[in-house]
Structure formats: C-alpha cells, structure tokens
C-alpha cells in the first residue's frame, strides 16, 4: 500500500476521523507513556512466572490515545512484517479490542509473541513521531500489541484470518520457528496446503527451546500455533529434514515448494584453554535443556548443573536469558562477562534492566582467556582479560582492545558461553548444488529469499546467522509472496 492509498483508506474509515476530532493532538502529546506492570524482582527469581504482566484496559486505552494517527505513519516502515500499526492502535482507543487483534493478524502470525519479545524500541517505536520529532518516549506499540493479542485470547473469541480457496498445491516448511510459522501463515492464506516439519518433539523452534517461560510462556506460543492449525497448517514433529526425509523425498511426496527455516542451532565457542571442562556449556544447550527438557527438575533424565557462581559470556538477549535462568536455578552470584561496555550490548534495554533488578552482576570490558579446573575436571575459576574500547569495527561498535598485563582471576563453578551461533550444516550439506556462504548460511536473493535452486527458498537464522524473531518473520513473509509468484509463473 503506497502513501496515497493509505491516506485514502484512512479517510474511508470515518470512525478514525471522529477519534481525531474528539481529542486534539496537543492534548494527546501531554499524556505520559504507560509503564509495564512487572512482578517484584525478589519474588520472580524464585519461579518461572512471566515477569511482564501486561497492561490493564485503562492503561491500554490511555496509551492508545497518545497515537497521533499520522498521515504518513513511519512506524509501519519500521515493522518487518508491515503491521498497520495506527489502525490497530486506534481500534484500541475506541474500545474495539477484538478488531485490533484482527488487524494484527492481517500481517502477523504471532502477535502475542511479538508483543513480548520484539525489539520495538529499535524498530517501529524508533520511527514514531514522538521519537523522531518531539524527542519524547514513543507510543508503546509493543505493549499495545501484546494487550490486543492477550485480550482476544482471554475473551475466547479467537479470530481466524480469511483463507483463499484451496489450490491443492503442497508446500513444505523446514523448521517451526518464527520464520517458518510466519511463512506458513501467509501461504495457507494464499490457498496452499502447508506442512511444517520440526526436528524436535515440540513445535515452536527457538520460541520454545530458546526463550525462557519468564519472558515468553509456552502457553502463549501454543495458542499462536493452534491458530495456524485451525487455519489448516499441518505440523510434523520429530522429523529431521536431511536425515529422516531428504529434499528428494519431499519432491516425491508432491511438494512443489520448500521453505527452509531451520535456524542456527550450532553453538560457537571461543577456543580458549579449559572450554572442555565439566560445567562449561553453550547457551543453546543450557536453555534447551531447561526450557524443553525440564532439566531443572530434580528427577529429570537430563539434569543441568545448578551452579552457585555462574558466568555467562556474552551480551545479547540469549545471554540475558541464560543469566536470569541461572538466578532462578539458585545461583548466588550470576555474572554477565562482556568484552565491550554496556552501551555496546546488543541485548534489549528492558532485558538488561530486568537482569540488574534480579541481582545480576555485569563485568563489562572483560573477556575470558582461560578456564581452570579442579582435580575432577570441573571448572573452578576463570581468568579474565581486562579490555578497553578502541576504534569502531564494521558494525559501528568500538572494538575491544586488551589492556596489557591486566587480568582478573574469579572463582566460578559454571560457565555458559553465549557468543553467537552458526547454522546446522545438515540441511545445506544434504542438498546438492545449494549455494552456501563461508559461514554456512544459505545464500538467497535478499528481496525474494529464493536460493539458486528455484523451488527452494530460505529465511531466518539459516540465512542471517542469528537475528531477532521479527526479522525472521519478515523473511517468512517475503519468501511467501515470492514463492507464490514463482509457483504461479510455472503453471
């Protein structure tokens, strides 16, 4: 939708014009941004209850009134899946909460998830008129998205997006994370028969195994997945594409298009002395075992170490999830060890704030150079190199530089390494002729997400090597639009 079409659609909705007349912009601007209700830190570290408690109706109505319903809504351009943000917010303002949820579902397969884990402050909210022109806090778009999605779920009146008549063409999706689910939702709406193949026993991918319950409850993910089932998407768990079924097998089964969204589940380590000691593990293993395999339970078949002095290496959201999980598993001292300063941390500001509230220590400008074990092979200490910031690197962040001779030795009994991930090579290596980058990611046309094998498209971390939920969902939407065009062109 171009700008002229958007403005025409706005004018056609007389109720929006009425809202604009009822409250002047100068009055809207004076309304302070709402703050999310949260559990008390001392209480929440004793359990896995969701920390953010959502907005009340009154809070949502007040916050929705802040939106100026701009004629040129840049917030939409900041959303990777193109949600009509002013329309859903204005529906909240007039008390039509179910209509707000329907608007979200027009373009997003996972609104309740995105309302919780998207970095709105770097995306839609960063484009908000309040931020761009008034230098005030943006409209709380993420909070309102969560409110609308939660209201619909709790009302028991879940809407099912409109489905085009079926065309009988079978499409396969490899991986049930955000990219795969977003793609599946768009393709089923276009009339295709969609089957999602998941390697693990739970549908949801990284949404289930990578993000803890206290940030994204599994029941929320399950509701979103169930909505896709009601739309007609089929799911097959415990099926490893490239092993259980091959690319050729999918063709023989009649699939005319394949979207690979298998993520990046291969952990990276730093290749420093002591990384093979007992008690040193990747954040992937740590979070998967806790979130998906009940490893924190005393009678678990795959118990995880519950360290009392735990160091998490890294500064992203996964590192924050890991360190906050360690606190909930009983760590007396839980530390983030990060080689840059806090300003350079890629984690969301909210996650850093929550970690600090929960008693997490931040050892910034430190980098591990060695882990030291005891007589039984368990890690007992880490040697940290003190760092200082040098010149900016290719990402724009200032590069950390070692301070000669400046090291610290700290007692620990568990280390979780969260310094990035790589794609699992199983799928790329199992498809002959598929172009793969030197990092192991599938090479695609960035506009269409199409690989050099015409019927194979890919998106999410298998292409990006590690990104946010919403960017993966954006990949899924672009791939669905492009695959639809490709298949029609082959008819």
C-alpha positions as MATLAB code, in Angstrom:
seq = 'XXXXXXXXXXXXXXXXXXXXXXXXXXXXXXXXXXXXXXXXXXXXXXXXXXXXXXXXXXXXXXXXXXXXXXXXXXXXXXXXXXXXXXXXXXXXXXXXXXXXXXXXXXXXXXXXXXXXXXXXXXXXXXXXXXXXXXXXXXXXXXXXXXXXXXXXXXXXXXXXXXXXXXXXXXXXXXXXXXXXXXXXXXXXXXXXXXXXXXXXXXXXXXXXXXXXXXXXXXXXXXXXXXXXXXXXXXXXXXXXXXXXXXXXXXXXXXXXXXXXXXXXXXXXXXXXXXXXXXXXXXXXXXXXXXXXXXXXXXXXXXXXXXXXXXXXXXXXXXXXXXXXXXXXXXXXXXXXXXXXXXXXXXXXXXXXXXXXXXXXXXXXXXXXXXXXXXXXXXXXXXXXXXXXXXXXXXXXXXXXXXXXXXXXXXXXXXXXXXXXXXXXXXXXXXXXXXXXXXXXXXXXXXXXXXXXXXXXXXXXXXXXXXXXXXXXXXXXXXXXXXXXXXXXXXX';
ca = [
       0.000    0.000    0.000;
       1.533    3.329   -1.067;
       1.101    6.577    0.842;
      -1.848    7.832   -1.281;
      -3.688    4.530   -0.874;
      -3.043    4.566    2.878;
      -4.401    8.091    3.290;
      -7.481    7.214    1.188;
      -8.097    4.171    3.400;
      -7.781    6.385    6.468;
     -10.389    8.810    5.164;
     -12.732    5.921    4.324;
     -12.734    4.908    7.989;
     -14.993    7.613    9.389;
     -14.531    6.378   12.938;
     -10.854    7.312   12.780;
     -11.724   10.822   11.700;
     -14.116   11.032   14.623;
     -11.368    9.974   17.032;
      -9.115   12.723   15.653;
     -11.843   15.318   16.191;
     -12.635   14.142   19.724;
      -9.119   14.720   21.052;
      -6.684   17.304   19.729;
      -3.056   16.391   19.115;
      -1.821   18.905   21.678;
      -3.801   17.030   24.340;
      -2.527   13.643   23.167;
       1.088   14.791   23.315;
       0.792   15.691   27.009;
      -0.195   12.129   28.009;
       2.781   10.317   29.626;
       3.726    6.875   28.326;
       2.432    3.974   30.406;
       4.814    1.644   32.208;
       4.515   -2.124   32.088;
       3.321   -3.850   35.241;
       6.003   -6.265   36.483;
       6.438   -8.916   39.157;
       8.616   -7.944   42.116;
      12.263   -8.988   41.497;
      12.673  -10.725   44.876;
       9.623  -12.875   44.135;
      10.161  -13.588   40.448;
      13.652  -15.092   40.809;
      12.059  -17.890   42.842;
       9.898  -19.103   39.936;
       9.370  -19.058   36.168;
       6.268  -16.831   36.114;
       6.178  -14.218   33.369;
       7.857  -11.024   34.578;
       5.900   -8.539   32.457;
       2.240   -8.619   33.452;
       0.712   -6.659   30.571;
      -1.455   -3.542   30.539;
      -4.870   -3.119   32.091;
      -7.746   -1.968   29.864;
      -7.457    1.503   31.348;
      -3.720    1.660   30.650;
      -4.205    0.419   27.085;
      -6.941    2.974   26.383;
      -4.765    5.770   27.762;
      -1.687    4.724   25.786;
      -3.690    4.310   22.576;
      -4.834    7.932   22.968;
      -1.211    9.044   22.628;
      -1.076    7.848   18.998;
      -1.433   10.824   16.637;
      -2.657    8.665   13.719;
      -0.066   10.318   11.488;
      -0.937   10.820    7.797;
       2.473    9.329    6.932;
       2.934    6.592    9.578;
       6.650    5.811    9.581;
       6.081    3.276   12.359;
       4.760    0.860    9.700;
       8.019    1.159    7.757;
       9.883    0.162   10.897;
       7.919   -3.092   11.232;
       9.492   -6.027    9.336;
       6.072   -7.648    8.816;
       4.262   -4.408    7.907;
       1.570   -4.311   10.600;
      -0.935   -1.471   10.122;
       0.069   -0.002   13.463;
      -2.127    3.142   13.600;
      -5.240    1.151   12.673;
      -4.803   -1.461   15.407;
      -3.983    1.224   17.982;
      -6.966    3.378   17.013;
      -9.201    0.315   17.378;
      -7.917    0.007   20.945;
      -8.628    3.703   21.556;
     -12.288    3.229   20.591;
     -12.559    0.061   22.711;
     -12.725   -2.358   19.766;
     -10.061   -4.680   21.136;
     -11.057   -7.702   19.023;
     -10.862   -5.584   15.870;
      -7.379   -4.512   16.945;
      -6.360   -8.173   17.189;
      -7.823   -8.888   13.745;
      -5.774   -6.044   12.277;
      -2.612   -7.526   13.785;
      -3.387  -10.931   12.280;
      -3.698   -9.494    8.801;
       0.098   -9.473    8.580;
       1.454  -11.168   11.731;
       1.109  -14.867   12.520;
       2.449  -14.344   16.061;
       1.146  -11.078   17.589;
       1.188  -12.265   21.214;
       4.777  -13.447   20.755;
       5.950  -10.279   19.008;
       4.305   -8.095   21.635;
       6.578   -9.758   24.163;
       9.948  -10.315   22.500;
      10.287   -7.878   19.569;
      12.836   -5.075   19.979;
      10.209   -2.438   19.208;
      12.477    0.283   20.543;
      14.841   -0.355   17.600;
      12.103   -0.857   15.006;
       8.563    0.574   14.900;
       8.906    2.725   18.019;
      12.170    4.222   16.759;
      10.207    5.620   13.798;
       7.403    7.046   15.947;
       6.668   10.785   15.572;
       7.262   11.230   19.310;
      10.801    9.866   18.964;
      11.630   11.442   15.604;
      10.203   14.947   16.081;
       9.189   15.550   19.690;
      12.129   13.778   21.390;
       9.721   12.090   23.764;
       9.040    8.465   24.591;
       7.426    6.673   21.663;
       3.927    5.252   21.754;
       4.239    1.845   23.481;
       3.418   -0.104   20.319;
       4.733   -3.401   21.671;
       2.749   -3.151   24.898;
      -0.422   -2.415   22.921;
       0.228   -5.305   20.518;
       0.538   -7.664   23.462;
      -2.610   -6.231   25.058;
      -4.742   -6.757   21.933;
      -3.474  -10.305   21.358;
      -3.899  -11.259   25.028;
      -7.374   -9.728   25.193;
      -8.503  -11.771   22.201;
      -7.090  -14.996   23.652;
      -8.634  -14.431   27.076;
     -12.005  -13.487   25.527;
     -12.318  -16.922   23.946;
     -13.212  -15.253   20.636;
     -10.099  -16.005   18.603;
     -10.496  -14.912   15.002;
      -9.244  -16.994   12.095;
      -7.803  -14.958    9.210;
      -9.575  -15.224    5.891;
      -8.380  -18.119    3.725;
      -8.320  -18.033   -0.076;
      -9.948  -21.059   -1.719;
      -7.584  -24.046   -1.768;
      -5.422  -24.584   -4.840;
      -4.244  -28.093   -3.907;
      -0.523  -27.233   -4.200;
       1.622  -28.714   -1.429;
       4.323  -26.612    0.263;
       6.895  -27.871    2.793;
       8.346  -25.790    5.607;
      11.526  -26.946    7.355;
      11.525  -25.678   10.940;
       8.746  -24.356   13.160;
      10.435  -21.245   14.497;
       9.288  -17.688   13.744;
      10.374  -17.651   10.081;
       8.673  -20.976    9.361;
       5.461  -20.088   11.199;
       5.216  -16.680    9.534;
       5.748  -18.231    6.094;
       3.208  -20.988    6.828;
       0.594  -18.461    7.926;
       0.932  -16.413    4.747;
       0.984  -19.426    2.412;
      -2.085  -21.049    3.965;
      -3.944  -17.744    3.493;
      -2.965  -17.811   -0.185;
      -4.657  -21.206   -0.592;
      -1.709  -23.610   -0.431;
      -1.571  -26.870    1.548;
       1.239  -26.326    4.060;
       3.122  -28.896    6.151;
       5.703  -27.794    8.709;
       8.441  -30.294    9.614;
      10.116  -29.895   13.031;
      13.190  -31.833   14.152;
      12.340  -31.639   17.872;
       9.358  -33.110   19.695;
       7.805  -29.692   20.380;
       6.507  -27.292   17.725;
       7.788  -23.730   18.069;
      11.524  -23.888   17.450;
      13.548  -21.216   19.204;
      10.340  -19.753   20.660;
      10.093  -22.892   22.803;
      13.667  -24.011   23.430;
      15.489  -20.676   23.321;
      13.302  -18.196   25.222;
      12.507  -18.868   28.904;
       8.973  -19.049   30.303;
       9.521  -15.915   32.385;
       9.866  -13.921   29.153;
       7.643  -15.904   26.770;
       5.338  -18.540   28.312;
       4.974  -21.700   26.229;
       1.190  -21.496   26.520;
       1.299  -18.236   24.544;
       3.299  -19.884   21.762;
       0.938  -22.880   21.766;
      -2.110  -20.648   21.229;
      -0.486  -18.975   18.218;
       0.440  -22.392   16.769;
      -3.062  -23.725   17.416;
      -4.475  -20.770   15.466;
      -2.326  -21.808   12.490;
      -3.633  -25.368   12.851;
      -7.205  -24.058   12.707;
      -6.272  -22.250    9.505;
      -5.205  -25.597    8.045;
      -1.437  -25.759    8.598;
      -0.231  -29.299    9.340;
       2.698  -29.980   11.680;
       5.013  -32.994   11.808;
       7.373  -33.190   14.813;
      10.396  -35.487   15.294;
      11.243  -35.241   11.603;
      14.765  -34.189   10.593;
      14.891  -32.954    7.022;
      18.174  -34.117    5.564;
      18.046  -37.296    7.625;
      14.509  -38.599    8.298;
      13.398  -37.190    4.949;
      15.572  -35.819    2.145;
      14.986  -32.989   -0.276;
      14.292  -35.642   -2.916;
      11.802  -37.373   -0.608;
       9.830  -34.139   -0.285;
       9.609  -33.899   -4.067;
       8.408  -37.484   -4.301;
       5.742  -36.644   -1.713;
       4.422  -33.978   -4.078;
       5.737  -30.771   -2.505;
       6.130  -28.037   -5.145;
       7.953  -25.530   -2.990;
      10.234  -25.783    0.064;
      10.987  -23.068    2.596;
      13.997  -23.769    4.813;
      13.759  -22.065    8.206;
      15.867  -24.436   10.262;
      17.547  -21.736   12.333;
      21.082  -21.574   13.641;
      21.378  -24.089   16.414;
      25.106  -24.815   16.194;
      26.844  -23.091   19.116;
      30.078  -21.163   18.838;
      32.873  -21.316   21.368;
      35.935  -19.136   21.835;
      38.632  -21.834   21.538;
      40.347  -20.891   24.755;
      42.002  -23.255   27.285;
      39.572  -25.108   29.563;
      36.441  -24.979   27.389;
      36.197  -28.781   27.601;
      35.942  -28.769   31.398;
      32.804  -30.067   33.098;
      30.496  -27.133   33.802;
      31.285  -25.232   30.597;
      28.455  -25.337   28.055;
      26.790  -23.306   25.331;
      23.712  -21.177   25.917;
      21.934  -23.348   23.312;
      22.444  -26.472   25.387;
      21.721  -24.725   28.686;
      18.448  -23.109   27.608;
      17.221  -26.080   25.559;
      17.719  -28.459   28.468;
      15.997  -26.123   30.929;
      13.186  -24.879   28.667;
      12.373  -28.003   26.691;
      13.711  -30.947   28.687;
      12.774  -29.948   32.256;
      16.433  -30.134   33.241;
      15.876  -28.018   36.352;
      13.679  -30.720   37.876;
      15.322  -32.963   40.479;
      14.085  -36.116   38.729;
      14.983  -35.000   35.190;
      16.568  -37.521   32.837;
      18.861  -34.765   31.582;
      19.649  -32.652   34.671;
      21.592  -29.441   34.271;
      24.295  -28.202   36.629;
      22.894  -25.676   39.093;
      25.958  -23.555   39.771;
      26.230  -21.163   42.696;
      28.803  -18.922   40.939;
      27.775  -18.752   37.298;
      29.398  -16.754   34.500;
      27.573  -16.095   31.234;
      29.856  -14.984   28.417;
      28.193  -12.532   26.027;
      25.892   -9.511   25.966;
      22.906  -10.405   23.788;
      19.343  -11.352   24.665;
      20.307  -15.040   24.848;
      22.992  -14.176   27.386;
      20.392  -12.277   29.448;
      18.001  -15.225   29.223;
      20.779  -17.527   30.416;
      21.940  -15.415   33.340;
      18.386  -14.792   34.541;
      17.714  -18.525   34.277;
      20.809  -19.173   36.413;
      19.415  -16.893   39.123;
      16.160  -18.854   39.081;
      18.105  -22.098   39.392;
      19.699  -20.871   42.614;
      22.907  -19.068   41.630;
      24.123  -16.823   44.452;
      26.414  -14.972   42.083;
      25.347  -14.696   38.443;
      27.612  -12.659   36.179;
      27.486  -11.288   32.645;
      31.018  -11.167   31.234;
      31.138   -8.922   28.177;
      34.176   -7.652   26.329;
      32.650   -4.277   25.417;
      30.894   -1.658   27.549;
      27.207   -1.809   28.466;
      26.424    0.803   25.791;
      27.558   -1.657   23.096;
      25.468   -4.559   24.393;
      23.062   -5.878   21.735;
      20.556   -7.038   24.365;
      17.317   -5.100   24.773;
      17.442   -2.334   27.365;
      14.475   -3.933   29.135;
      16.308   -7.263   29.448;
      19.377   -5.573   30.905;
      17.171   -3.683   33.363;
      15.395   -6.859   34.453;
      18.709   -8.675   34.907;
      20.058   -5.887   37.134;
      16.841   -5.863   39.170;
      17.322   -9.593   39.730;
      20.810   -9.175   41.158;
      22.921   -9.990   38.117;
      26.464   -8.576   38.096;
      27.853   -7.000   34.932;
      31.569   -7.475   34.316;
      31.873   -5.315   31.217;
      35.164   -4.693   29.422;
      36.299   -8.176   30.464;
      36.974  -11.184   28.250;
      37.704  -14.771   29.364;
      41.075  -16.117   28.225;
      41.233  -19.328   30.278;
      39.097  -21.649   32.413;
      40.798  -23.553   35.204;
      39.574  -26.893   36.531;
      39.872  -28.839   39.776;
      41.214  -32.385   40.234;
      37.942  -33.915   38.999;
      37.825  -31.883   35.775;
      35.160  -29.404   36.914;
      35.632  -25.719   36.168;
      36.538  -23.745   39.294;
      37.998  -20.442   38.076;
      38.162  -18.177   35.040;
      40.910  -15.802   34.044;
      39.581  -12.559   32.577;
      41.481  -10.140   30.385;
      40.593   -6.507   31.074;
      39.696   -4.577   27.934;
      39.355   -1.015   26.699;
      37.491    0.321   23.684;
      39.407    1.165   20.522;
      38.219    2.248   17.102;
      34.773    1.274   15.728;
      34.562   -2.013   13.819;
      32.484   -2.813   10.707;
      29.270   -2.904   12.809;
      29.910    0.610   14.109;
      30.677   -0.582   17.629;
      34.057    0.291   19.123;
      36.376   -2.691   19.091;
      37.576   -4.047   22.439;
      41.353   -3.997   22.894;
      43.239   -5.925   25.647;
      44.991   -3.873   28.346;
      48.474   -5.443   28.544;
      49.081   -7.305   31.808;
      45.643   -6.541   33.277;
      43.848   -9.757   34.259;
      41.497  -10.974   36.998;
      41.027  -14.469   38.436;
      37.467  -15.226   39.580;
      36.020  -18.291   41.298;
      33.180  -19.960   39.372;
      31.527  -23.384   39.152;
      29.606  -22.993   35.886;
      30.114  -21.166   32.582;
      27.536  -20.605   29.850;
      29.020  -19.399   26.562;
      26.700  -17.137   24.553;
      28.895  -15.602   21.855;
      26.855  -16.466   18.782;
      25.551  -19.370   16.755;
      26.064  -20.936   13.343;
      23.625  -22.777   11.087;
      23.477  -26.542   11.462;
      25.189  -27.862    8.297;
      22.841  -30.864    7.973;
      20.313  -29.320    5.573;
      22.703  -27.219    3.446;
      25.060  -30.186    3.062;
      22.276  -32.619    2.189;
      21.035  -30.685   -0.863;
      23.284  -30.993   -3.905;
      24.062  -27.760   -5.693;
      22.768  -25.454   -2.972;
      24.988  -22.380   -2.614;
      26.223  -21.869    0.931;
      28.302  -18.991    2.325;
      31.625  -19.431    4.105;
      29.670  -19.052    7.373;
      27.388  -21.966    6.488;
      24.337  -19.848    5.748;
      22.151  -20.481    2.699;
      22.735  -17.851    0.018;
      19.481  -16.267   -1.199;
      18.238  -13.274   -3.128;
      17.591  -10.837   -0.282;
      14.436   -9.477   -1.904;
      12.766  -12.812   -2.675;
      14.570  -15.199   -0.261;
      14.965  -17.597   -3.230;
      18.079  -19.787   -3.371;
      19.934  -20.870   -6.507;
      17.654  -23.938   -6.506;
      14.455  -22.345   -7.893;
      11.878  -24.173   -5.745;
      13.858  -23.756   -2.519;
      13.531  -20.549   -0.500;
      15.044  -19.845    2.925;
      14.852  -17.306    5.730;
      15.590  -16.579    9.364;
      18.803  -17.599   11.065;
      19.713  -20.189    8.407;
      20.189  -17.142    6.133;
      21.090  -14.433    8.648;
      23.229  -16.497   11.027;
      21.409  -15.072   14.048;
      18.751  -12.367   14.299;
      15.533  -11.369   16.032;
      12.157  -13.113   15.951;
      10.561  -10.294   13.956;
      13.311  -10.147   11.319;
      12.888  -13.897   10.808;
       9.135  -13.371   10.449;
       9.768  -10.653    7.875;
      11.876  -13.136    5.901;
       8.998  -15.609    6.029;
       6.530  -13.071    4.668;
       8.831  -12.006    1.816;
       9.502  -15.626    0.925;
       5.791  -16.462    0.877;
       4.999  -13.597   -1.506;
       7.903  -14.518   -3.785;
       7.197  -18.265   -3.774;
       3.571  -17.610   -4.623;
       4.677  -15.587   -7.664;
       7.239  -18.234   -8.648;
       4.742  -21.111   -8.487;
       2.163  -19.152  -10.483;
       4.798  -18.393  -13.107;
       5.488  -22.114  -13.508;
       1.838  -23.004  -14.106;
];
